[in-house]
Amino acid sequence: MDQLPNLGREQEMLSIMGMDSIDELFSNIPENIRRSNSLPLRAPQTEEEIWHDAQHLLGANVDLDSRPSFLSAGLARNFVPAMVGAMATRGEFLTSYTPYQPEVSQGMLQAMWEFQTMISELVGLPVANVSMYDASTAAAEALTCAVRVNGRKATQKGVVYVSQFIPPHRMQVIENYLQGGDTEIRILEHSGDGHIDLNAAANAVGSCAVYVEQPNAFGVLDAGISNLKSIVGENTAVIVGVDVVSLGLVEAPGNYGADIVVGEGQPFGIGPTFGGPIYGIFACAKKYLRQMPGRIVGQTVDVDGKLAYTLTLSTREQHIRRHRATSNICSNETLIALMGAMHMALLGPGGLEKLARRVAASTEATKRAVLSIDGVELVDPKAANFREFAVILPIDAAAAVSYADAAGINAGFDLGVWWADYGMSRCLLIGCDERTSQSDIEALVSALSQWVSEVSV
Amino acid sequence: MGFRGERVSDIFSFNGAIGAGWAQPEPMLSESEVNATIPDGIRRSKLPAWPNASEPELVRHYTWLSTRNFGIDTGFYPLGSCTMKHNPRLNERIANLPGIDRLHPLQPVHQIQGLLSIFYEMQEMLEICSGMDQVTLQPVAGAHGEFTAMRCIQEYHRDNGESHRDKVIVPDSAHGTNPASAAMCGYQIVEIPSGEDGRIDLEALKAAVGEDTAAMMITNPSTLGVFEPEILAASEIVHGAGGQMYYDGANFNAILGKTDPGLMGFDAVHYNLHKTFSQPHGGGGPGSGPIGVKNHLAAYLPTPLAARREISESDPKGVGDGFWYTWEIPEKTIGKVQQWHGNAGAVVRSWAFYRRFGRELEKMSEHAVLAANYLRHIIMNPDKETQEGVHAMPVNGVPADVVMHEFTLSLSPLVEAVGVTGKDVAKRLLDYGVMSPTLYFPMIVPECLMIEPTETESKEVLDKFAADFLTILGEDPDLVKTAPHTTDVRRVDEVSAARNLILRHPKGTE
């Protein structure tokens, strides 16, 4: 109740209006739809009591920093510099709304324009928006955007191709988002080595878009993706989903012909935070600009000719265009994108490369160590990996995960949960990051070795 | 606001920390070993032209930017439809605990019992407040919730052999997201006009429904801030035609504990936790847009839902409330609408907000409605001297005696009297240190300002706003038409921004 400054002053305010009771304010609600009782909820609490309960409940969770963890599958157990939280929670940022009044919102507008620049530079495309909900909705809206742009010239009407090896959750999001137009999703096959089948990719000629991930859901880096544009041609959008950190070492997709780049921005700016709030990045070539979803900030001047920033190209958006809008997105993830911008700015180009090297190094070191265990093999033995790699175990991965868990280690993600149908119940996805330590690797190898020896008896 | 004036801070011109960047531990393997892990042909040729900045430079840059940004913490933010209420700082502190910030959505349930119990409590609380049977917390924004619910409704109709239902009805006063969300599912939009008083035109609704009606999307109170007393009749018309009723929860702050969408006959509803339950808006997001549905739609909800059963002796340690928390997959689920479990951090903040009010959430709505009516009253009923000082009084957007949590004013008389528009007044308010109300929405009210004070503004703030507002209506028209005058930049050239697109800094492209 300490949130209500007019508590105890109700009568004073009512009498100024010539009213006697609060009930008069609700007189328009007909009797037959009024609640008959008060809300059957718990009693109000004080700040101290809520803090106590929050510490108890959230303290009952096992946080990733409390044990060796190799659980990733698209989210990064990262380290976020202290400056990020300290600056982003300044009330002027935290408690502002979408900057509809640019005259008093220059701070957030400029910060988002800088964010757009950093994303544009990162992925090698000229335009970026100020965020999508996550990597999955970004991928889905990239596909609908491509259908709008390429639909007319497409010989495969409404058809989009999606890589076989993207996380199934993402595929479900894509399927939901593609309900609208007359679109059809076809699967782009991978070869036995985990790479995109470039011969199969030729089938996508004449379609609206091809969506692939670099690295894919198993952490596999695929040089063949850089040939996709020359295979599918100008009128089919090449959409690449990226691990943003990998781009410190791996070529920016815009530089090998990608038309739209999306990805999970989370490694820059915020902890895994149980999968949200995080933010999707969305960048594209000029051809797709006017059909892209989301908010965009432009630089301009005020009436005195002074440098200024404002939201622009709003005629694409729902509050103007209503059902003809390019997307329904309104609230996005601006504050998290702001945190991302702060993190990227602090890293700088050199810091980005070093971060990518740390992740690549821990991935390779973990891979070598795990492969030293008899009975553990790589799913894709010849593939290059970034952040994650998949191994085949002697029996179900679920058992390995439980065993390691009991030993205080999160060994990775049981791929049988996602791909039992593909016969992957024995496959474990091991995720590494900049915080993976030598002792974490030793703990993992020790637990897995012991488990293998026990189950192999 | 300290650093006014011509000062510019260009993050791309800093020269600190060149090369090294932010100091980090060394990689585990040598440079050549790492290089060997990247396939030939896709090694990055040129690093991005990001800033070269040290922490001191950046802290000053972002602090400077923050001083050029207006939030609720800065001043009154009566942005209609957006429910800009105070954000208690405890909620931020809680959301930074490692038990949420450092949690992965794929951790096994025994590692996340505490968070699951919070999810369950929030699902249940939202069900109780809305009269719905099952809530999912997965959608991350209001529009995302609308889309999710429309997808569930779409599958429901398909299962009933009624996939020919391809039209969604929205009032002309609806939020733009309603028709946009329905259109994303492939629905055609039928817009029905409101009555002159802003109310639903039941005759128009009767004429619009039919065998092709999938659903109607509507908010109550309406975007004019007025409660629609005939909502039950509207529900009956839509249900009679076989359609579903969707409640846009943007205005939920007005009715908690008084009535609920279930009582009004709705089948599905979204909540904006960033409005009603105080998740900070953060300059445009994150939000959180859970949806609630009646039983017949529950099987279609996105997967998974938080569930619980009584704890048994074979279970590991729970949170001490006698329950074991798990995930449950709805039988005919539409799958995922977000990769994980929605904006869990926003859910935790909103949980902390809810806990402050508990069963007295009704008081929150009472105070929101009290503040809106009070502000409307004192603006529209000034003393004689003040009234004589204005060029023209505004008129109420609707003639209702009482409004709910927000109200609309039309400034048409002012335009006619002295040529000062709603936008001019909105910009002039910025000079008085308050945020502009929502402008020119809903479109059915000419020269509309939509004002929502929320329950967290004191009487003194409301009094001051009314006085300043009425002062502006009497000011020199030229002064108002050229406003704002005291802000960091003056009126921004939005036309030129759209014509001459400059969407990024030139660094790196020269």
Interface residues (C-beta under 8 A of the other chain):
Chain A: M1 D2 Q3 L4 P5 N6 L7 R9 E10 E12 M13 L14 I16 M17 I22 E24 L25 F26 S27 N28 I29 P30 N32 I33 R34 R35 S38 L39 P40 L41 R42 A43 P44 Q45 T46 E47 E49 I50 W51 D53 A54 Q55 H56 L57 L58 G59 A60 N61 V62 D63 L64 D65 S66 S69 L71 A73 G74 L75 R77 P81 M83 G85 A86 M87 T89 R90 G91 E92 F93 L94 T95 S96 Y97 T98 P99 Y100 Q101 P102 E103 V104 S105 Q106 G107 M108 Q110 A111 M112 W113 E114 Q116 T117 M118 S120 E121 L122 P126 V127 A128 V130 S131 Y133 D134 A135 S136 T137 T144 P167 H169 R170 Q172 V173 E175 N176 Y177 Q179 G180 G181 Q214 L221 D222 A223 I225 S226 L247 G248 L249 V250 E251 A252 N255 Y256 E264 I270 G271 P272 T273 F274 G275 G276 P277 I278 L289 R295 I296 V297 G298 Q299 T300 V301 D302 V303 D304 K306 L307 A308 Y309 T310 T312 L313 T315 E317 Q318 H319 I320 R321 R322 H323 R324 A325 S327 N328 I329 C330 S331 N332 E333 T334 L335 I336 L338 M342 M344 A345 L346 L347 G348 P349 G350 G351 L352 E353 K354 L355 R357 R358 A360 A361 S362 T363 E364 A365 A384 N385 F386 V401 D405 N410 F413 E434 T436 Q438
Chain B: E6 V8 I11 F12 A17 I18 G19 A20 G21 W22 Q24 P25 E26 P27 M28 L29 E31 E33 V34 T37 I38 P39 D40 G41 I42 R43 R44 S45 L47 P48 A49 W50 P51 N52 A53 E55 L58 V59 Y62 T63 W64 L65 S66 T67 R68 N69 F70 G71 I72 D73 T74 Y77 L79 C82 M84 K85 H86 N87 P88 L90 E92 R93 I94 N96 L97 P98 G99 I100 D101 R102 L103 H104 P105 L106 Q107 P108 Q111 I112 Q113 G114 L115 S117 I118 M125 I128 C129 V140 A141 G142 A143 H144 E146 F147 R151 Q154 H175 G176 T177 P179 A180 S181 A182 A183 M184 C185 G186 I189 V226 F227 P229 I231 L232 I255 L256 G257 K258 T259 D260 L263 M264 N272 H274 P280 H281 G282 G283 G284 G285 P286 G287 G289 K317 G318 V319 G320 I334 G335 K336 V337 Q338 Q339 W340 H341 G342 N343 A344 G345 A346 V348 A352 R355 R356 F357 G358 R359 E360 L361 E362 K363 M364 E366 H367 V369 L370 A371 N373 Y374 H377 I378 A400 V402 M404 A426 K427 L430 M435 S436 L439 F441 E455 T456 E457 S458 K459 T482 P484 T487 D488 V489 R490 R491 V492 D493 E494 S496 A497 A498 N500 L501 I502 L503 R504 H505 K507 G508
